Amino acid sequence: MTDSFDEDGFAVLPAMVEDAGLAGIEAAMARHSGVGARDLLDEPWCADLARRLLADARLAGAIPRTHVPVQCTSFEKSLERNWLVAVHQDVAIPVAARIEHPALSGWSNKAGMWFVQPPASVLEQLVAVRLHVDDCGIDDGPLAVVAGSHRAGRLDDAQAIALRDARGTVSCPVPRGGAMLMRPLLLHASSKATGGSRRRVLHFLFGPPTLPCGLRWPVTSHASPAAAGALSARAASTPAPRRTRPAS
């Protein structure tokens, strides 16, 4: 799986979570209303699930053992809650605070959480794991990806469309309990669901324990055991970054 993931920028793994585990996930997700939530790692069930995914031997070749879970977002798509997403890359990451640095851009604040576009060298290290709570077939709005496009670096809209048109896309249906791994710089899109089923997804993001430019992840309590020492040492030796006022 490692070679194909490195080359293509994505992989689909069936049966990552068994039915009993999915039942508990469904119960926890039912406490949230709307089409999704951004800060699920604050909840113990989600933080525990992230650690178990990180420790799963099937993901060892794709996610370095020192990586930590830094975000989990839920999505629910159905005929009643339906949308499409144009081809794009995921170029923003959640961080603890807004700071001033010339290498950072695209600051935004969503539901009280800061997001920023970091250097491409940071984005290239990240791995997303999309855990599917429901079957996601061709009619359920699965992701369509441009294989290998993560190797092209950060692209503007015109470059993204040109690369998609030149290479075409691969649709990625995922069974219930399965997972899709992807590099955030992989070009991806999704169409509206046309079938009658739900498509609930937990989108986990894993990254290195420390960030450049004075940035910090918004959570550090969910670090992997291998990264915990590095985090503690960095925290002890690094001064707090200078913050700027939130935009009014």
Secondary structure, DSSP 4 states (H G I P E B T S, - for coil): -HHHHHHHSEEEES-SS-HHHHHHHHHHHTTS-SSEESBGGGSHHHHHHHHHHHH-GGGTTTS-TT-EEEEEEEEEE-SSS---EEEE----EEESS-B--TT-EEEEEETTEEEEE--HHHHTT-EEEEEESS-B-GGG--EEE-TTGGGG-S--HHHHHHHHHHH--EEE-B-TT-EEEE-TTS-EEEPPP-SSS-EEEEEEEEE-S--STT---S--TT--HHHHHHHHHHHHHSPPPPB-PPP-
